[in-house]
Amino acid sequence: MGSGGRSRIGQSLDRGLVSVVAFAFVAAMGSPLAAYGQAKPSPSGSETSNTTESPGRQTIPPPSAASIEARRVLDRVRPSIIQIKGFFGNNKSEAFHGTGFAVAPGGVFVTNWHVVSNALLFPEKYRLEYKTPSGSSGRVVVRAIDVRHDLAIVEAIGFAPAPLELWPETTKGEHAYSVGYPLDVGLTITEGVSNGQVQDTFQPRIHYSGALNSGMSGGPGLDTSGRVIGINVSGRLDSQLVAFFVPAAYAISLLAKTGTTPLDSNTVHKQIAQQLRAYSDALLASLDTPLTVQDDQGYELPGKLAEFFVCRARGDPTPDQPVQSASVYCDAKSSLFVASDVTSGGLWFRHQILTTTLDPWRFARRLQELSAIPAGKASSGRDRTLAPFACKQSDVALDGLQANVIVCLRAYRKFEGLYDLSVHLVSKNSSSRAFISTLNLKGTSAEAALAFAKSYLSAIRWKP
């Protein structure tokens, strides 16, 4: 289509989208947390010995070289590790815990943002304390945060051990270790392999083939020299030994920007909102321009928008269904932890292509049902964290087809200027085929959300 046609499409999209801004309301927010970063436990290995047994006497096999090395690394870093505990109100029983390690003189430690987030988001409800390997304890204050990379710099009042060395380099295939306080079993070291930085991902992570369990979050990931190559952050619960470190380079960067005083709890929400908007802006700027499309039964629809997207397709193999369905789901894998009930930064979409042998009236009835605002969408939202969705439904002229489009926005209550976007689209160009497309974008400005919705809709074409 020529530029004149494109101009008319743009005007139609503008009329259909810009009015939704008036429906997006800002309210007030809150959110809790629990430390996480779990993976399935590492299966135990076994060692064989060439030593023969004397009759009636059991021979103890010699320790493996790997076990001796792990013991040496743990002995070296143990004095610089703390357990970070969170307490609710005046309770002496902990609500959550994670791990931290010294990175600078004067009691300066690094841990994960998700370990300390409750204490910053709800300072009147939670307090932080540390416990050393020798059993001493004291107060913890937060000096700096990096929500994008799930990091925080904290100070352990009254405890200043020698800092560990942050090492921003790692080699794929080298032996590695993780240290932390998993569950309730005390200070622990696990052995594994560093597989280097994960490829094709928007969030930089080091893949650690070793065990990470709840409570180890914020602990050090180490090379064989005891240098910190990363910070324990998470593990895949649906896999074995697929765990992740935040690369040490980001802890070095945050440490360089850290002040000498605790964060002001009155401005922490503003700082978090700024970091989340910057993250969303960077994510949208990294997408292909114009948006990459894929052809499916005459429809051109947004596809793999960047190398870090994961797209999966599936369909109904049953041949005798009156409505045949095939779908494509794409995810940027970009969601960030904000609090236990709030994530931000996610971007994903789904297309469902339908063909039918039904008569036009019955198929139109089916599409009418699908084009309604999804149940609960107009009022959904966690009262404490998110305002309800505000939605606008309209018919929009796209390239070669008409479509019914629902655009919804909802505001984050205490993170001013942040919104979630949801778009629901049903085509109306054929009596025997159609497609349904849903788009979700979390934690961005209203202007950026609507601009991306327009780009998304502009990329859709009907080319019979």
Order of alpha helices (4+ residues) and beta strands (2+ residues): alpha-alpha-beta-beta-beta-alpha-beta-beta-beta-beta-beta-beta-beta-beta-beta-alpha-alpha-beta-beta-beta-beta-beta-beta-beta-alpha-beta-beta-beta-beta-alpha-beta
